[in-house]
Amino acid sequence: MQSFDSEYAIEGLKALGSIDPKVKVVYLTRNPLDRKISNLRHDLSKEASGLPAHCEVDDVECQKRHSAAAEVGVNLPIGAELIQWLNGNTRNDEKVKAILRENHVDYVEVSYEKLYKSDSANEWMKIFSFLGVGPAKDLKVEDVRATFDLAPTHSKGRNETLSNFVHVENTLKGTEFEHLLYG
């Protein structure tokens, strides 16, 4: 967030908001728990075996190595530390959107989960429509996935990926962040 909030970044955003034709920005968000889990998994895989962060679609060996690496669970912070981190994440997200709006940057917000974990191509069409390119209707998610160069490297749920899921769940129950566990 520091680099986004720097004087130079703000000047760049002001320029984006004032040039003609306007530059369009796609702002991708992701469930912060999943983003943190992904980062932790990649760090562990890199440390343990030099495993690349992603695998090409036809690289079956890489995908098998990722499946084996996924057997090792990761731990998220719990208690006040997790709540504080999530509050900071929420503040940063709101700050990014406010900075984009204040600088008249034309942007669309899209969800990683709706792009990559949905059986609908609606989020992809949202991007295409915003950019004024590609199909605006009748796009099938199978057609989108057929264009991917990289394969998914993890398909387990949070309850299987987090070694301390019960503790994370207990921390988030009854808070504004509880929905992040099950969404």
LOBAMAR-884938 format. One record per atom (N, C-alpha, C): residue in three letters; x, y, z. Coordinates in steps of 0.001 Angstrom, whole numbers, padded with zeros to 6 digits, always signed. Layout:
// LOBAMAR-884938
ALAXYZ ...
END
This chain:
// LOBAMAR-884938
MET+000823-001184+000000 MET+000000+000000+000000 MET+000868+001248+000000 GLN+002051+001163+000596 GLN+002901+002349+000668 GLN+003235+002882-000722 SER+003566+001993-001647 SER+003941+002467-002976 SER+002738+003067-003705 PHE+001560+002555-003459 PHE+000352+003075-004106 PHE+000005+004461-003572 ASP+000336+004707-002330 ASP-000023+005948-001660 ASP+001107+006982-001701 SER+002134+006736-002498 SER+003257+007673-002563 SER+002911+008878-003435 GLU+003676+009917-003275 GLU+003469+011142-004061 GLU+003530+010850-005557 TYR+004496+010013-005957 TYR+004665+009698-007385 TYR+003495+008879-007922 ALA+003004+007956-007117 ALA+001858+007155-007544 ALA+000625+008031-007703 ILE+000414+008938-006771 ILE-000745+009830-006840 ILE-000651+010708-008085 GLU+000536+011223-008379 GLU+000705+012036-009597 GLU+000414+011205-010843 GLY+000846+009953-010835 GLY+000555+009062-011957 GLY-000931+008816-012112 LEU-001624+008627-010992 LEU-003073+008413-011035 LEU-003802+009660-011519 LYS-003331+010826-011093 LYS-003933+012072-011579 LYS-003782+012164-013091 ALA-002621+011776-013590 ALA-002399+011789-015039 ALA-003340+010808-015736 LEU-003508+009612-015149 LEU-004431+008628-015733 LEU-005844+009181-015817 GLY-006227+009914-014778 GLY-007585+010449-014721 GLY-007812+011640-015625 SER-006735+012224-016145 SER-006913+013454-016927 SER-006598+013307-018410 ILE-006010+012196-018833 ILE-005670+012070-020247 ILE-006871+011614-021065 ASP-006797+011872-022348 ASP-007872+011476-023245 ASP-007256+010752-024430 PRO-007613+009531-024755 PRO-008689+008789-024099 PRO-008255+008283-022728 LYS-009250+008081-021883 LYS-008986+007641-020513 LYS-008368+006242-020504 VAL-007447+006063-019584 VAL-006900+004735-019321 VAL-007879+004046-018389 LYS-008214+002818-018689 LYS-009152+002075-017849 LYS-008379+001093-016977 VAL-008766+001028-015722 VAL-008088+000193-014743 VAL-009029-000905-014272 VAL-008529-002141-014256 VAL-009274-003263-013694 VAL-008688-003510-012305 TYR-009505-003278-011274 TYR-009083-003449-009883 TYR-009561-004814-009404 LEU-008627-005730-009265 LEU-008921-007103-008876 LEU-008823-007253-007370 THR-009894-007739-006751 THR-009884-008013-005318 THR-009968-009519-005102 ARG-009532-009938-003936 ARG-009586-011364-003590 ARG-009871-011490-002108 ASN-010560-012559-001740 ASN-010770-012834-000325 ASN-009413-012759+000360 PRO-009259-011870+001345 PRO-007938-011687+001956 PRO-007398-012944+002639 LEU-008265-013796+003151 LEU-007789-015046+003741 LEU-007157-015922+002666 ASP-007821-016021+001521 ASP-007290-016844+000430 ASP-005990-016276-000128 ARG-005925-014951-000216 ARG-004702-014320-000705 ARG-003534-014628+000238 LYS-003788-014516+001539 LYS-002745-014798+002538 LYS-002348-016273+002497 ILE-003337-017158+002392 ILE-003060-018596+002307 ILE-002206-018881+001071 SER-002576-018306-000048 SER-001829-018506-001286 SER-000385-018040-001139 ASN-000204-016857-000558 ASN+001156-016343-000359 ASN+001970-017256+000548 LEU+001357-017730+001627 LEU+002055-018634+002544 LEU+002411-019959+001863 ARG+001470-020497+001093 ARG+001727-021754+000380 ARG+002870-021596-000619 HIS+002871-020484-001347 HIS+003943-020259-002322 HIS+005298-020112-001623 ASP+005312-019418-000491 ASP+006559-019269+000262 ASP+007080-020624+000729 LEU+006183-021454+001264 LEU+006593-022783+001733 LEU+007081-023656+000586 SER+006379-023637-000523 SER+006757-024459-001678 SER+008107-024036-002231 LYS+008327-022741-002289 LYS+009592-022223-002814 LYS+010751-022613-001903 GLU+010534-022476-000595 GLU+011577-022806+000372 GLU+011900-024291+000360 ALA+010863-025121+000318 ALA+011041-026567+000445 ALA+011578-027211-000830 SER+011076-026794-001976 SER+011422-027550-003178 SER+011672-026709-004414 GLY+011711-025406-004258 GLY+011918-024570-005435 GLY+010772-024662-006423 LEU+009613-025030-005940 LEU+008432-025181-006783 LEU+007994-023821-007319 PRO+007722-023729-008624 PRO+007265-022441-009149 PRO+005892-022087-008594 ALA+005570-020800-008597 ALA+004286-020350-008057 ALA+003111-020911-008849 HIS+003289-021103-010142 HIS+002203-021569-011005 HIS+002721-022606-011986 CYS+001804-023400-012535 CYS+002150-024444-013502 CYS+001432-024190-014817 GLU+002126-024483-015896 GLU+001460-024403-017193 GLU+000424-025517-017288 VAL-000593-025294-018093 VAL-001715-026233-018201 VAL-001244-027647-018539 ASP-000261-027767-019413 ASP+000187-029099-019846 ASP+001335-029667-019009 ASP+001722-029004-017939 ASP+002817-029468-017093 ASP+002266-030307-015947 VAL+001979-031557-016235 VAL+001363-032471-015273 VAL+002276-032714-014077 GLU+003571-032820-014319 GLU+004523-033051-013229 GLU+004504-031904-012223 CYS+004494-030689-012710 CYS+004419-029515-011831 CYS+003124-029546-011018 GLN+002035-029887-011658 GLN+000743-029945-010966 GLN+000751-031028-009886 LYS+001394-032165-010153 LYS+001501-033228-009147 LYS+002328-032756-007950 ARG+003410-032042-008233 ARG+004251-031519-007149 ARG+003468-030518-006299 HIS+002640-029704-006947 HIS+001809-028759-006187 HIS+000791-029503-005328 SER+000200-030557-005868 SER-000760-031350-005081 SER-000090-031940-003853 ALA+001126-032453-004023 ALA+001859-033023-002889 ALA+002188-031936-001863 ALA+002589-030770-002345 ALA+002928-029663-001443 ALA+001697-029184-000683 ALA+000519-029317-001282 ALA-000718-028858-000653 ALA-001108-029720+000539 GLU-000466-030865+000682 GLU-000764-031731+001822 GLU-000303-031113+003135 VAL+000649-030191+003050 VAL+001143-029504+004239 VAL+000266-028289+004490 GLY-000364-028237+005658 GLY-001238-027112+005979 GLY-000440-025866+006347 VAL-001109-024747+006271 VAL-000499-023479+006686 VAL-001300-022909+007846 ASN-000679-022000+008569 ASN-001329-021369+009715 ASN-001458-019873+009473 LEU-002639-019363+009750 LEU-002851-017915+009746 LEU-002716-017412+011170 PRO-002422-016132+011323 PRO-002471-015570+012675 PRO-003895-015713+013216 ILE-004040-015667+014510 ILE-005377-015761+015122 ILE-005541-014633+016128 GLY-006729-014547+016684 GLY-006996-013554+017717 GLY-006868-012131+017196 ALA-006393-011255+018073 ALA-006288-009826+017752 ALA-005400-009573+016542 GLU-004372-010386+016366 GLU-003467-010189+015226 GLU-004200-010376+013900 LEU-005043-011396+013799 LEU-005802-011634+012572 LEU-006821-010518+012340 ILE-007531-010128+013373 ILE-008533-009055+013248 ILE-007851-007753+012826 GLN-006723-007454+013439 GLN-005989-006236+013089 GLN-005545-006282+011627 TRP-005038-007415+011172 TRP-004604-007562+009780 TRP-005786-007384+008825 LEU-006924-007994+009136 LEU-008104-007869+008279 LEU-008640-006440+008267 ASN-008628-005775+009416 ASN-009033-004360+009462 ASN-008117-003515+008581 GLY-006825-003769+008646 GLY-005867-003051+007807 GLY-006110-003322+006336 ASN-006406-004570+006012 ASN-006699-004939+004631 ASN-007935-004191+004121 THR-008973-004121+004955 THR-010206-003410+004585 THR-009927-001924+004384 ARG-009172-001338+005303 ARG-008817+000091+005163 ARG-008032+000339+003880 ASN-007069-000540+003584 ASN-006269-000377+002366 ASN-007126-000483+001112 ASP-008033-001433+001094 ASP-008920-001610-000049 ASP-009779-000360-000265 GLU-010353+000143+000810 GLU-011179+001353+000706 GLU-010344+002560+000285 LYS-009112+002609+000777 LYS-008231+003720+000423 LYS-007874+003680-001068 VAL-007587+002508-001586 VAL-007280+002376-003014 VAL-008454+002877-003847 LYS-009653+002424-003510 LYS-010835+002850-004280 LYS-011074+004351-004151 ALA-010856+004898-002955 ALA-011031+006340-002766 ALA-010019+007123-003597 ILE-008774+006669-003622 ILE-007738+007345-004409 ILE-008077+007291-005889 LEU-008561+006144-006352 LEU-008952+006025-007765 LEU-010087+007001-008087 ARG-011095+007050-007205 ARG-012228+007963-007423 ARG-011790+009424-007381 GLU-011019+009771-006369 GLU-010572+011163-006202 GLU-009776+011669-007398 ASN-009085+010744-008055 ASN-008252+011123-009189 ASN-008934+010860-010528 HIS-010240+010592-010452 HIS-011077+010418-011648 HIS-010563+009315-012574 VAL-010011+008265-011952 VAL-009542+007122-012722 VAL-010750+006241-013021 ASP-010906+005903-014277 ASP-012000+005041-014716 ASP-011626+003602-014378 TYR-012357+003000-013426 TYR-012001+001639-013018 TYR-013246+000787-012803 VAL-013018-000514-012879 VAL-014047-001484-012538 VAL-013429-002435-011516 GLU-014203-002757-010504 GLU-013735-003694-009480 GLU-014286-005077-009804 VAL-013396-006066-009830 VAL-013809-007441-010095 VAL-013233-008353-009017 SER-013867-009482-008869 SER-013522-010436-007827 SER-012765-011632-008405 TYR-011640-011944-007802 TYR-010857-013126-008171 TYR-011733-014381-008103 GLU-012512-014476-007036 GLU-013345-015665-006858 GLU-014359-015807-007981 LYS-014962-014694-008395 LYS-015950-014755-009479 LYS-015284-015022-010832 LEU-014032-014619-010983 LEU-013318-014880-012232 LEU-012874-016330-012330 TYR-012315-016861-011255 TYR-011641-018155-011337 TYR-012336-019313-010637 LYS-013329-019039-009807 LYS-013957-020132-009058 LYS-015452-020225-009314 SER-015938-019482-010263 SER-017366-019457-010562 SER-017659-020300-011796 ASP-018880-020770-011877 ASP-019322-021485-013067 ASP-019966-020543-014076 SER-019811-019254-013838 SER-020373-018225-014712 SER-019239-017367-015276 ALA-019434-016873-016478 ALA-018453-015972-017102 ALA-018854-014511-016936 ASN-019828-014238-016076 ASN-020326-012869-015924 ASN-019249-011864-015532 GLU-018347-012261-014651 GLU-017303-011325-014211 GLU-016343-011010-015362 TRP-016088-012018-016208 TRP-015251-011793-017390 TRP-015950-010821-018353 MET-017245-011025-018529 MET-017998-010133-019422 MET-018059-008720-018845 LYS-018061-008606-017522 LYS-018022-007294-016879 LYS-016742-006552-017296 ILE-015624-007264-017302 ILE-014356-006665-017723 ILE-014410-006292-019201 PHE-014842-007237-020033 PHE-014896-006977-021477 PHE-015797-005792-021794 SER-016937-005730-021128 SER-017861-004619-021349 SER-017230-003295-020936 PHE-016578-003287-019778 PHE-015912-002090-019278 PHE-014827-001613-020244 LEU-014069-002556-020779 LEU-012985-002208-021700 LEU-013470-001959-023124 GLY-014699-002402-023401 GLY-015237-002232-024746 GLY-014618-003172-025757 VAL-014222-004359-025302 VAL-013639-005376-026182 VAL-014254-006729-025844 GLY-014069-007685-026743 GLY-014489-009054-026469 GLY-015986-009212-026369 PRO-016401-010417-026018 PRO-017840-010713-025942 PRO-018509-010010-024763 ALA-019661-009451-025013 ALA-020432-008783-023961 ALA-021597-009652-023497 LYS-021854-010750-024218 LYS-022918-011670-023804 LYS-022632-013057-024360 ASP-023344-014015-023828 ASP-023270-015416-024272 ASP-021884-016049-024153 LEU-021035-015530-023294 LEU-019727-016129-023068 LEU-019887-017259-022050 LYS-019259-018371-022329 LYS-019316-019521-021419 LYS-017978-019630-020681 VAL-018060-019977-019414 VAL-016856-020076-018597 VAL-015898-021126-019169 GLU-016414-022157-019801 GLU-015557-023171-020423 GLU-014701-022550-021523 ASP-015277-021607-022272 ASP-014522-020930-023327 ASP-013413-020062-022736 VAL-013710-019427-021607 VAL-012696-018605-020936 VAL-011566-019501-020449 ARG-011909-020569-019756 ARG-010889-021458-019183 ARG-010027-022119-020256 ALA-010591-022319-021427 ALA-009831-022931-022529 ALA-008683-022030-022990 THR-008725-020749-022642 THR-007660-019824-023044 THR-006563-019697-021993 PHE-006741-020296-020828 PHE-005771-020159-019743 PHE-004468-020882-020090 ASP-003356-020224-019802 ASP-002038-020836-019961 ASP-001596-021543-018685 LEU-002147-021083-017547 LEU-001746-021629-016259 LEU-002864-022464-015651 ALA-002470-023521-014970 ALA-003423-024435-014345 ALA-003632-024053-012882 PRO-004808-024340-012341 PRO-004989-024145-010892 PRO-004027-025071-010146 THR-003457-024577-009062 THR-002513-025395-008301 THR-003054-025777-006928 HIS-004286-025389-006658 HIS-004843-025696-005343 HIS-006365-025668-005424 SER-006997-026700-004922 SER-008457-026740-004977 SER-009103-027054-003628 LYS-008291-027218-002607 LYS-008840-027542-001286 LYS-009490-026316-000656 GLY-010458-026577+000195 GLY-011114-025498+000933 GLY-010248-024997+002077 ARG-010644-023872+002645 ARG-009890-023280+003761 ARG-009807-024245+004940 ASN-010899-024975+005168 ASN-010916-025903+006305 ASN-009912-027044+006131 GLU-009502-027322+004885 GLU-008499-028361+004637 GLU-007094-027771+004516 THR-006999-026539+004135 THR-005701-025897+003887 THR-005096-025335+005159 LEU-005937-024805+006022 LEU-005450-024189+007264 LEU-005337-025228+008370 SER-004138-025407+008866 SER-003945-026329+009990 SER-004662-025820+011233 ASN-004805-024499+011327 ASN-005455-023903+012498 ASN-006834-023321+012148 PHE-007542-023994+011239 PHE-008834-023482+010789 PHE-009794-023235+011954 VAL-009881-024160+012897 VAL-010815-024020+014016 VAL-010505-022756+014811 HIS-009223-022461+015021 HIS-008834-021253+015753 HIS-009166-019988+014952 VAL-008931-020046+013633 VAL-009275-018912+012766 VAL-010785-018714+012778 GLU-011517-019815+012671 GLU-012979-019756+012682 GLU-013479-019157+013997 ASN-012927-019600+015123 ASN-013329-019062+016426 ASN-013021-017569+016535 THR-011898-017144+015952 THR-011531-015730+015969 THR-012539-014897+015177 LEU-012985-015419+014037 LEU-013814-014622+013127 LEU-015313-014743+013380 LYS-015743-015766+014114 LYS-017171-015923+014390 LYS-017717-014690+015098 GLY-018850-014200+014577 GLY-019508-013052+015179 GLY-018884-011711+014820 THR-017880-011716+013932 THR-017251-010454+013523 THR-017710-010109+012100 GLU-017364-008932+011656 GLU-017681-008512+010291 GLU-016925-009339+009252 PHE-015963-010144+009685 PHE-015136-010930+008773 PHE-015545-012394+008683 GLU-016554-012798+009431 GLU-016954-014212+009444 GLU-017258-014739+008043 HIS-017876-013905+007208 HIS-018248-014334+005841 HIS-017044-014754+005008 LEU-015859-014277+005357 LEU-014660-014636+004596 LEU-014316-016122+004715 LEU-014781-016759+005797 LEU-014493-018183+006017 LEU-015254-019088+005064 TYR-016441-018677+004689 TYR-017336-019596+003990 TYR-017684-019153+002580 GLY-017236-017973+002189 GLY-017587-017441+000869 GLY-016659-017873-000215 
END
